[in-house]
């Protein structure tokens, strides 16, 4: 079997996702750019290849059962296994002019839409890719979360769909870690911090490259690394 390690990153055509791909490529990974938009996906792959990166685009809509299954089949056909999965794709959902989501007037369809990407999408992709990850000697899964989901810290504006979706993502990460205990598969959640990107309307104070650092670190943990934790660059985050 080819000894080159392969990493799939969802929502990888721009922002933090693209920076994570670059960081993993710098660690020697072949990178799979998962993204819905064909044009943006191809542009991202072209940028990476121009820098000498071994990159391949994977059509991937995390909200589609059929699309995720097709993506897993494409990964199997193209590379045969996965060593790292970074579940980065996420949405904030519509917000008010002050970037808030008022729980007292929240449209339930907004909650459903956000959960479908930020939580159900992670479960869809993870379960579809697990058979490929189990073929790796040291498989790693990183779920990109946010400290806005921390019930302890209560950071950021009130976002009654987005923040709870990250609380649930952290909880789901723990359940995976419990189920995968005793296997080589290590899963954790990461907080990139307040990054200047399209997601934050470029209001963040950190670069995408800074935000990607913790994801790359968790994706390259040793075999005795932590499981089911929630981390930023400084260490564990209370949640």
Secondary structure, DSSP 8 states (H G I E B T S, - for coil): -----EEEETT-SSHHHHHHHHHHHHTT-EEEEEES-HHHHHHHHHHHHHTT--EEEEE--TT-HHHHHHHHHHHHHHTS--SEEEE---------TTS-B-GGG--HHHHHHHHIIIIIHHHHHHHHHHHHHTTSTT-EEEEEE-GGG-TTT--SS-BTTHHHHHHHHHHHHHHHHHHTTTSS-EEEEEE--SB-SGGGTT--SB-HHHHHHHHHHHHT--TT---S-EEETTEE---
